[in-house]
Amino acid sequence: MFKKIFITGGVLFLASVLLFGTQTFAWVSHGASWVKQQVKDTVPVEYQLDQARSLVEDMAPEIRECKRVIAQKQVDLKYLDQDIARLEQRYQSARKRLAEQASALDEHRETYVFLGRRINRGDMTRDAKRRFERVKMARSILESKYARRKALSEALASARQTMGELVEQQAHVQVKIEELEARLRENEAKKAATLDLDIDTSRLAKVKGILADIQKRLDVESQLIENESPLIGEERDNLDSADDFELGDRISSWLNGPDESKKVDQPVLLPEEARIPLNPER
């Protein structure tokens, strides 16, 4: 199955190269970058923070080892200083004796008294030559010790500075991680509040839509009722005018009370506008 997929993919790629030329490589590169970015965007922020925190914690053993090496070098420098001090003392002593022998040999005598001993000029000369070689060797050793001390001191100072910067950066990174985690929690809280607010708003909007629809339907029904029941002054079909007078009598009788109902019926007078002239002019 994988072999078929591989062969099919290869054929499609070759066909794309033949059709579109070298532009295919740019598209493939762009597509790979896009897929990589999409995959990176899908990684949870909490996972990235945990990964960063784990990397910082993994640096702790290395930092401790570097500190141990720096401490060891500091001890080596201390012992080197002690060795240099001892060699410096021996060198100065040998150099002083050599200077005394050279001063004595400037006086051409048969015998000399040197270091409590009486020796002849030949022994004095041979001893001075050997001492001169030893002093030169001691000076060479001392110079190499000084050179080693200088290099070790400079390396130790650089290592201590680098270690200090590394520890400072580690602390800064830890603080940055805490700040980003606090921002993540804040964004999560805002997101939760925003989601709740959106849900409530949608429900309220739905309720308002239902109420508006009900209001509209009621308005339509009210308008239909008004259209079917005309008011006074509007034209009415199939209505008997006698019924109107009898209705007026009943209303007047009820309003005037039981005593007034026994009175002789009086003709109902209509307003001037509603009266019909008995003898209209022709």
Secondary structure, 3 states (H helix, E strand, C coil): CHHHHHHHHHHHHHHHHHHHCCHHHHHHHHHHHHHHHHHHHHCCHHHHHHHHHHHHHHHHHHHHHHHHHHHHHHHHHHHHHHHHHHHHHHHHHHHHHHHHHHHHHCCCCCEEEECCEEEEHHHHHHHHHHHHHHHHHHHHHHHHHHHHHHHHHHHHHHHHHHHHHHHHHHHHHHHHHHHHHHHHHHHHHHHHHHHHHHHHHHHHHHHHHHHHHHHHHHHHHHHHHHHHCCCCCCCCCCCCHHHHHHHHHHHHHHHHHHHHCCCCCCCCCCCCCCCCCCCCCC
